[in-house]
Amino acid sequence: MVDTATAEKTVDQLTPAEMEEFLGVQQEGILKITSTEWKDDWSQGVTDNAERWKRRTEGTKKDIVGLAIAAEPKFKDKMTQVLKNETRAKSLKQTSTAEVIQAVKDTPAATYSEGATKRKTKFGKKIDLQYPLREYAKQQLDKMPQGTDAEREKKMISSKRANQAIGQFLKGIIDIGTCRTAIAAVCK
């Protein structure tokens, strides 16, 4: 007999034991591999194939950026489905803060710094692009009065709006002239 209360639960609401009981399976014996072996095999596969992935990616003759741009309609459709079905939220419910913290603890600090260092050129380009806008925003914000609570609050909100305009510029939504105009407008 089907337990209707269990049948109506979504994957993020079920424990592994509830799933096993509902499906009428036991974790050991049905598959030819235990879940621990499966996880270990996956992890080993990632390690074993890292060099192969790196070699293939470095040697590609395809325009990977152009292909990614061309795939934008497909990406948009997939993301619309993710939002509609709340896939991301359901997936997040299957983990915990403790698991995330443990993953961070298991990752050497050097891994983070190595990743950031490898992207120094990319980050540097972003900084170079926004630096003049940040200087301009600071100049405009410094001209604003701040003698009263209301003036200080207005300056704080203007700072936020200026940062949002700079963010839109960096994402290619607005051009630099529009960004400059937006900063000037919010800092009056």
Phi and psi in degrees as GROMACS dihedral restraints (atoms count N, CA, C in turn):
[ dihedral_restraints ]
;  ai    aj    ak    al  type     phi  dphi    fc
    3     4     5     6     1   -80.6    20    10
    4     5     6     7     1   129.4    20    10
    6     7     8     9     1   -79.1    20    10
    7     8     9    10     1   105.3    20    10
    9    10    11    12     1   -65.9    20    10
   10    11    12    13     1   -32.3    20    10
   12    13    14    15     1   -62.5    20    10
   13    14    15    16     1   -41.8    20    10
   15    16    17    18     1   -71.2    20    10
   16    17    18    19     1   -39.2    20    10
   18    19    20    21     1   -61.6    20    10
   19    20    21    22     1   -28.1    20    10
   21    22    23    24     1   -88.1    20    10
   22    23    24    25     1    -5.0    20    10
   24    25    26    27     1   -78.0    20    10
   25    26    27    28     1   146.5    20    10
   27    28    29    30     1   -90.8    20    10
   28    29    30    31     1   169.8    20    10
   30    31    32    33     1   -57.7    20    10
   31    32    33    34     1   -32.7    20    10
   33    34    35    36     1   -75.7    20    10
   34    35    36    37     1    -8.7    20    10
   36    37    38    39     1  -102.7    20    10
   37    38    39    40     1    -6.8    20    10
   39    40    41    42     1  -100.1    20    10
   40    41    42    43     1   142.5    20    10
   42    43    44    45     1   -88.8    20    10
   43    44    45    46     1   159.8    20    10
   45    46    47    48     1   -56.1    20    10
   46    47    48    49     1   -38.5    20    10
   48    49    50    51     1   -63.7    20    10
   49    50    51    52     1   -41.8    20    10
   51    52    53    54     1   -63.1    20    10
   52    53    54    55     1   -40.9    20    10
   54    55    56    57     1   -61.5    20    10
   55    56    57    58     1   -48.1    20    10
   57    58    59    60     1   -58.8    20    10
   58    59    60    61     1   -45.4    20    10
   60    61    62    63     1   -64.8    20    10
   61    62    63    64     1   -45.6    20    10
   63    64    65    66     1   -63.7    20    10
   64    65    66    67     1   -41.4    20    10
   66    67    68    69     1   -81.6    20    10
   67    68    69    70     1   -10.9    20    10
   69    70    71    72     1    72.3    20    10
   70    71    72    73     1    33.3    20    10
   72    73    74    75     1  -124.4    20    10
   73    74    75    76     1   161.2    20    10
   75    76    77    78     1  -116.2    20    10
   76    77    78    79     1   147.1    20    10
   78    79    80    81     1   -61.3    20    10
   79    80    81    82     1   -41.0    20    10
   81    82    83    84     1   -88.1    20    10
   82    83    84    85     1   138.7    20    10
   84    85    86    87     1   103.5    20    10
   85    86    87    88     1   -34.3    20    10
   87    88    89    90     1   -76.2    20    10
   88    89    90    91     1   -47.9    20    10
   90    91    92    93     1   -85.8    20    10
   91    92    93    94     1   160.5    20    10
   93    94    95    96     1   -84.9    20    10
   94    95    96    97     1     5.9    20    10
   96    97    98    99     1  -143.3    20    10
   97    98    99   100     1   142.5    20    10
   99   100   101   102     1   -80.1    20    10
  100   101   102   103     1   163.9    20    10
  102   103   104   105     1   -63.7    20    10
  103   104   105   106     1   -34.8    20    10
  105   106   107   108     1   -64.5    20    10
  106   107   108   109     1   -44.1    20    10
  108   109   110   111     1   -63.6    20    10
  109   110   111   112     1   -39.5    20    10
  111   112   113   114     1   -61.7    20    10
  112   113   114   115     1   -46.8    20    10
  114   115   116   117     1   -62.9    20    10
  115   116   117   118     1   -42.6    20    10
  117   118   119   120     1   -64.2    20    10
  118   119   120   121     1   -40.9    20    10
  120   121   122   123     1   -63.0    20    10
  121   122   123   124     1   -42.3    20    10
  123   124   125   126     1   -61.2    20    10
  124   125   126   127     1   -48.2    20    10
  126   127   128   129     1   -61.2    20    10
  127   128   129   130     1   -43.0    20    10
  129   130   131   132     1   -65.4    20    10
  130   131   132   133     1   -37.4    20    10
  132   133   134   135     1   -63.3    20    10
  133   134   135   136     1   -40.6    20    10
  135   136   137   138     1   -60.9    20    10
  136   137   138   139     1   -46.7    20    10
  138   139   140   141     1   -62.9    20    10
  139   140   141   142     1   -47.1    20    10
  141   142   143   144     1   -63.8    20    10
  142   143   144   145     1   -32.1    20    10
  144   145   146   147     1   -98.8    20    10
  145   146   147   148     1     2.1    20    10
  147   148   149   150     1   -60.0    20    10
  148   149   150   151     1   -47.1    20    10
  150   151   152   153     1   -64.7    20    10
  151   152   153   154     1   -40.7    20    10
  153   154   155   156     1   -62.2    20    10
  154   155   156   157     1   -44.6    20    10
  156   157   158   159     1   -61.1    20    10
  157   158   159   160     1   -45.9    20    10
  159   160   161   162     1   -61.7    20    10
  160   161   162   163     1   -45.6    20    10
  162   163   164   165     1   -62.6    20    10
  163   164   165   166     1   -45.5    20    10
  165   166   167   168     1   -66.9    20    10
  166   167   168   169     1   -39.2    20    10
  168   169   170   171     1   -68.8    20    10
  169   170   171   172     1   -43.2    20    10
  171   172   173   174     1   -64.6    20    10
  172   173   174   175     1   -33.0    20    10
  174   175   176   177     1   -92.2    20    10
  175   176   177   178     1     6.5    20    10
  177   178   179   180     1   -65.3    20    10
  178   179   180   181     1   143.7    20    10
  180   181   182   183     1  -104.7    20    10
  181   182   183   184     1     0.2    20    10
  183   184   185   186     1   -83.3    20    10
  184   185   186   187     1   152.9    20    10
  186   187   188   189     1   -84.2    20    10
  187   188   189   190     1    86.6    20    10
  189   190   191   192     1   -65.3    20    10
  190   191   192   193     1   -32.5    20    10
  192   193   194   195     1   -69.5    20    10
  193   194   195   196     1   -44.1    20    10
  195   196   197   198     1   -61.5    20    10
  196   197   198   199     1   -40.8    20    10
  198   199   200   201     1   -64.9    20    10
  199   200   201   202     1   -38.5    20    10
  201   202   203   204     1   -65.8    20    10
  202   203   204   205     1   -40.3    20    10
  204   205   206   207     1   -66.0    20    10
  205   206   207   208     1   -42.3    20    10
  207   208   209   210     1   -63.8    20    10
  208   209   210   211     1   -26.6    20    10
  210   211   212   213     1   -85.4    20    10
  211   212   213   214     1     4.8    20    10
  213   214   215   216     1   -54.8    20    10
  214   215   216   217     1   -44.3    20    10
  216   217   218   219     1   -60.4    20    10
  217   218   219   220     1   -40.7    20    10
  219   220   221   222     1   -64.8    20    10
  220   221   222   223     1   -43.5    20    10
  222   223   224   225     1   -59.8    20    10
  223   224   225   226     1   -45.6    20    10
  225   226   227   228     1   -60.3    20    10
  226   227   228   229     1   -43.7    20    10
  228   229   230   231     1   -62.1    20    10
  229   230   231   232     1   -44.1    20    10
  231   232   233   234     1   -64.1    20    10
  232   233   234   235     1   -42.4    20    10
  234   235   236   237     1   -67.6    20    10
  235   236   237   238     1   -34.9    20    10
  237   238   239   240     1   -61.7    20    10
  238   239   240   241     1   -42.1    20    10
  240   241   242   243     1   -65.8    20    10
  241   242   243   244     1   -39.6    20    10
  243   244   245   246     1   -59.8    20    10
  244   245   246   247     1   -45.8    20    10
  246   247   248   249     1   -68.1    20    10
  247   248   249   250     1   -43.1    20    10
  249   250   251   252     1   -62.1    20    10
  250   251   252   253     1   -43.9    20    10
  252   253   254   255     1   -89.0    20    10
  253   254   255   256     1    -1.5    20    10
  255   256   257   258     1    55.1    20    10
  256   257   258   259     1    36.9    20    10
  258   259   260   261     1   -60.0    20    10
  259   260   261   262     1   -43.8    20    10
  261   262   263   264     1   -62.1    20    10
  262   263   264   265     1   -47.5    20    10
  264   265   266   267     1   -61.8    20    10
  265   266   267   268     1   -41.4    20    10
  267   268   269   270     1   -64.3    20    10
  268   269   270   271     1   -38.7    20    10
  270   271   272   273     1   -67.4    20    10
  271   272   273   274     1   -42.2    20    10
  273   274   275   276     1   -62.8    20    10
  274   275   276   277     1   -33.1    20    10
  276   277   278   279     1   -67.5    20    10
  277   278   279   280     1   -14.9    20    10
  279   280   281   282     1   -88.1    20    10
  280   281   282   283     1     2.1    20    10
  282   283   284   285     1  -126.2    20    10
  283   284   285   286     1   179.2    20    10
  285   286   287   288     1  -140.3    20    10
  286   287   288   289     1   163.2    20    10
  288   289   290   291     1   -59.9    20    10
  289   290   291   292     1   -38.6    20    10
  291   292   293   294     1   -60.0    20    10
  292   293   294   295     1   -39.4    20    10
  294   295   296   297     1   -66.8    20    10
  295   296   297   298     1   -40.1    20    10
  297   298   299   300     1   -64.9    20    10
  298   299   300   301     1   -46.0    20    10
  300   301   302   303     1   -61.4    20    10
  301   302   303   304     1   -39.7    20    10
  303   304   305   306     1   -63.9    20    10
  304   305   306   307     1   -40.1    20    10
  306   307   308   309     1   -62.3    20    10
  307   308   309   310     1   -39.2    20    10
  309   310   311   312     1   -65.1    20    10
  310   311   312   313     1   -43.8    20    10
  312   313   314   315     1   -62.2    20    10
  313   314   315   316     1   -34.4    20    10
  315   316   317   318     1   -78.0    20    10
  316   317   318   319     1    -9.3    20    10
  318   319   320   321     1  -101.9    20    10
  319   320   321   322     1   122.3    20    10
  321   322   323   324     1   -61.3    20    10
  322   323   324   325     1   143.8    20    10
  324   325   326   327     1   -58.9    20    10
  325   326   327   328     1   -31.9    20    10
  327   328   329   330     1   -61.4    20    10
  328   329   330   331     1   -30.0    20    10
  330   331   332   333     1   -61.2    20    10
  331   332   333   334     1   -42.9    20    10
  333   334   335   336     1   -64.3    20    10
  334   335   336   337     1   -49.4    20    10
  336   337   338   339     1   -65.9    20    10
  337   338   339   340     1   -35.5    20    10
  339   340   341   342     1   -63.8    20    10
  340   341   342   343     1   -42.6    20    10
  342   343   344   345     1   -62.9    20    10
  343   344   345   346     1   -43.1    20    10
  345   346   347   348     1   -67.7    20    10
  346   347   348   349     1   -42.1    20    10
  348   349   350   351     1   -62.1    20    10
  349   350   351   352     1   -38.0    20    10
  351   352   353   354     1   -66.0    20    10
  352   353   354   355     1   -21.8    20    10
  354   355   356   357     1  -102.5    20    10
  355   356   357   358     1    16.9    20    10
  357   358   359   360     1   -57.8    20    10
  358   359   360   361     1   -42.1    20    10
  360   361   362   363     1   -62.6    20    10
  361   362   363   364     1   -45.2    20    10
  363   364   365   366     1   -62.3    20    10
  364   365   366   367     1   -47.5    20    10
  366   367   368   369     1   -63.9    20    10
  367   368   369   370     1   -39.3    20    10
  369   370   371   372     1   -60.7    20    10
  370   371   372   373     1   -40.2    20    10
  372   373   374   375     1   -63.1    20    10
  373   374   375   376     1   -41.4    20    10
  375   376   377   378     1   -64.3    20    10
  376   377   378   379     1   -41.8    20    10
  378   379   380   381     1   -64.7    20    10
  379   380   381   382     1   -45.0    20    10
  381   382   383   384     1   -60.4    20    10
  382   383   384   385     1   -38.6    20    10
  384   385   386   387     1   -66.1    20    10
  385   386   387   388     1   -40.2    20    10
  387   388   389   390     1   -93.0    20    10
  388   389   390   391     1   -15.4    20    10
  390   391   392   393     1   -56.3    20    10
  391   392   393   394     1   -48.6    20    10
  393   394   395   396     1   -61.9    20    10
  394   395   396   397     1   -35.8    20    10
  396   397   398   399     1   -67.9    20    10
  397   398   399   400     1   -37.4    20    10
  399   400   401   402     1   -66.4    20    10
  400   401   402   403     1   -40.0    20    10
  402   403   404   405     1   -62.7    20    10
  403   404   405   406     1   -45.0    20    10
  405   406   407   408     1   -61.6    20    10
  406   407   408   409     1   -44.7    20    10
  408   409   410   411     1   -60.9    20    10
  409   410   411   412     1   -42.7    20    10
  411   412   413   414     1   -63.5    20    10
  412   413   414   415     1   -42.7    20    10
  414   415   416   417     1   -59.1    20    10
  415   416   417   418     1   -45.0    20    10
  417   418   419   420     1   -66.8    20    10
  418   419   420   421     1   -41.6    20    10
  420   421   422   423     1   -65.8    20    10
  421   422   423   424     1   -37.6    20    10
  423   424   425   426     1   -64.5    20    10
  424   425   426   427     1   -23.2    20    10
  426   427   428   429     1   -78.2    20    10
  427   428   429   430     1   -15.9    20    10
  429   430   431   432     1   -76.2    20    10
  430   431   432   433     1   139.8    20    10
  432   433   434   435     1   -68.9    20    10
  433   434   435   436     1   152.7    20    10
  435   436   437   438     1  -144.3    20    10
  436   437   438   439     1    33.5    20    10
  438   439   440   441     1   -77.6    20    10
  439   440   441   442     1   -25.3    20    10
  441   442   443   444     1  -119.1    20    10
  442   443   444   445     1   166.7    20    10
  444   445   446   447     1   -58.8    20    10
  445   446   447   448     1   -42.1    20    10
  447   448   449   450     1   -63.2    20    10
  448   449   450   451     1   -40.4    20    10
  450   451   452   453     1   -67.2    20    10
  451   452   453   454     1   -40.6    20    10
  453   454   455   456     1   -65.0    20    10
  454   455   456   457     1   -40.1    20    10
  456   457   458   459     1   -64.4    20    10
  457   458   459   460     1   -42.7    20    10
  459   460   461   462     1   -62.0    20    10
  460   461   462   463     1   -40.3    20    10
  462   463   464   465     1   -64.7    20    10
  463   464   465   466     1   -40.1    20    10
  465   466   467   468     1   -64.3    20    10
  466   467   468   469     1   -44.1    20    10
  468   469   470   471     1   -66.5    20    10
  469   470   471   472     1   -38.6    20    10
  471   472   473   474     1   -62.2    20    10
  472   473   474   475     1   -39.6    20    10
  474   475   476   477     1   -60.9    20    10
  475   476   477   478     1   -43.7    20    10
  477   478   479   480     1   -61.9    20    10
  478   479   480   481     1   -46.1    20    10
  480   481   482   483     1   -64.9    20    10
  481   482   483   484     1   -37.4    20    10
  483   484   485   486     1   -63.8    20    10
  484   485   486   487     1   -43.0    20    10
  486   487   488   489     1   -63.1    20    10
  487   488   489   490     1   -37.0    20    10
  489   490   491   492     1   -65.0    20    10
  490   491   492   493     1   -40.3    20    10
  492   493   494   495     1   -63.3    20    10
  493   494   495   496     1   -41.7    20    10
  495   496   497   498     1   -63.5    20    10
  496   497   498   499     1   -40.0    20    10
  498   499   500   501     1   -61.0    20    10
  499   500   501   502     1   -40.7    20    10
  501   502   503   504     1   -65.1    20    10
  502   503   504   505     1   -37.2    20    10
  504   505   506   507     1   -63.4    20    10
  505   506   507   508     1   -47.0    20    10
  507   508   509   510     1   -63.5    20    10
  508   509   510   511     1   -27.9    20    10
  510   511   512   513     1   -86.1    20    10
  511   512   513   514     1    -4.0    20    10
  513   514   515   516     1    82.5    20    10
  514   515   516   517     1    14.1    20    10
  516   517   518   519     1   -78.6    20    10
  517   518   519   520     1   -38.2    20    10
  519   520   521   522     1  -128.2    20    10
  520   521   522   523     1   159.4    20    10
  522   523   524   525     1   -89.8    20    10
  523   524   525   526     1   174.9    20    10
  525   526   527   528     1   -65.0    20    10
  526   527   528   529     1   -35.9    20    10
  528   529   530   531     1   -65.0    20    10
  529   530   531   532     1   -44.1    20    10
  531   532   533   534     1   -64.3    20    10
  532   533   534   535     1   -38.0    20    10
  534   535   536   537     1   -63.5    20    10
  535   536   537   538     1   -46.2    20    10
  537   538   539   540     1   -60.9    20    10
  538   539   540   541     1   -43.7    20    10
  540   541   542   543     1   -62.8    20    10
  541   542   543   544     1   -41.6    20    10
  543   544   545   546     1   -64.2    20    10
  544   545   546   547     1   -41.4    20    10
  546   547   548   549     1   -62.7    20    10
  547   548   549   550     1   -45.9    20    10
  549   550   551   552     1   -61.2    20    10
  550   551   552   553     1   -40.4    20    10
  552   553   554   555     1   -66.6    20    10
  553   554   555   556     1   -39.1    20    10
  555   556   557   558     1   -80.1    20    10
  556   557   558   559     1   -14.2    20    10
  558   559   560   561     1  -101.7    20    10
  559   560   561   562     1    27.2    20    10
